[in-house]
Amino acid sequence: MTLLIYAITGLAVTWLAYAGYMYIATRTSEGRSAEALYPVFPALSGRNGVSLVYCFTTACRPCRPMSLEVDRLIEQGAPIYKLDLQANPEIAREYGIRATPTLMVVQDGVISRMLLGVKTRQAMQQLIDGPDR
């Protein structure tokens, strides 16, 4: 029984440390210029307001349903750009993206937020609309 408690405690501590690391890692790119994204998304360079960059990989299982929601928002005219990190690993290194799905909120050429994990269509729309709407 004691071994089981140690194992569970060890797993919990490891998971919390990893979650803390990922939280800090996503925050390090906030406030940086989105300039490294412009060669992949030229339309993003001249865009004012809020845009989302959806970072995914084809092997990411949680990305699959989120990709469908992103596609629906894009069809409705939402300013979302899809970035396959397998095809663009240099951008993942540049911004310290270590897990997918990741959403980058780009506002007026600056990364204002990075969010890790699956988001709903409503949550993504709220990010685009901002807190005032």
N, C-alpha and C positions, 0 to 999 in steps of 0.2 A: 504493500500500500504506500509506503514511504517513497519508493522509487517512482510510482505513478504521480505522486504529488510533486516531486522534483521535476519530472518530465513536463507536466502541465505548467508548472511555474516557469520553467526554462523556456518553453514555447511562448508563453504569454509575454515574458520579458523580451524575447527576441522579436516578436511581432510588434510590440510597442516601440522598441528601439528602431526598427525598420520604418514604421509609420512616422515616427518623429524625424528620422533622416529624410524621408521623402517629402515631408511637409517643409522642412528647411530647404531642401534642394529645389523645390518648385518656387520658393520665395526669392531665391538668389537672382533669378532673371527678371523679376518684376522691376519696372522702372528703366529697363534697358531699351535701346533702340530696336525696332523691328527691321532694321535695314538688311539683315542677313536673309530675310524672307523675300525681299524684292526681286531677286533674280528668278525665283520660282513663281512668284505671284506679282507681276508688274502692276496690276491694277491696285494692289494694296498700297503701293508707294504714294499714290496721289489721293488716297481716300481719307477724308476727314470723318470723324465720328467713330463709332464702335464697330469693329469687325471681329469675327472669331476665326482662329486657325485651329482646325481639328486635326490633331496628330494621332495617327493610328499605324498599325501594321496588319498585314493580311493574316498573320498567324494569331492575332489577338482575338480570343473568343468573346470577351466583353465588348470589343469594338464592333462586332457584327451587327447586333441590333441597334447600337448607337449610330452606326453608319447609315442605316435605313432612315432613322430620324433626321440625321444631318441632310441626307439627300432630299427628303421632303421639304425641309426648311429652305434649301437652296432652290428647289423648284418654285417655292413661293416668293423668291427674290431676296431671301435673307443674305446678308454679307458674310458668308461662311466660306472658308477656303480649306480644302481637304489636303493634308500633307502626309503622304506615305513615308514613314521614317526609314523603311528599308531602302527606298529609292533615294532618300536624302539624309544619309547618316551624319553628314557634316552639320546639318542644322540641329540634329539631336545633340551633338557634342557642343555646338555653339551655345545652346540655351540650357544645357544640362538636363535634357529630357531623358529619364531613365525608365519610364514605364508608360504604357498606353492603356486606355485612351487618356490623352491630355488635351485640354482646351487652353489655348492662349487667347486672352482678351487683348486685342490691339486697339488702342484709342489714340488717334491722331499721331500715328507713327511710333508709339511707345507701347511696350508690353505692360499693361496695367495690372493684369492678374494671370496666374497660371493655376489651373484647376485639374487635379488628378482624379480619374475615375469616371464611371458612366454618369451621364447627365441626361435628364429627360428633355423632350422637345420644349416643354414649358420653361424649364430652367434655362435652356439655351436662349430662348426667346426673351426671357427676362434680362439676361446678360446683355443682349443686343439693345433692348429698349431702355435699359437703365432703371434706376430705382424711382425715377420721377413719374414713370408711366404705369 
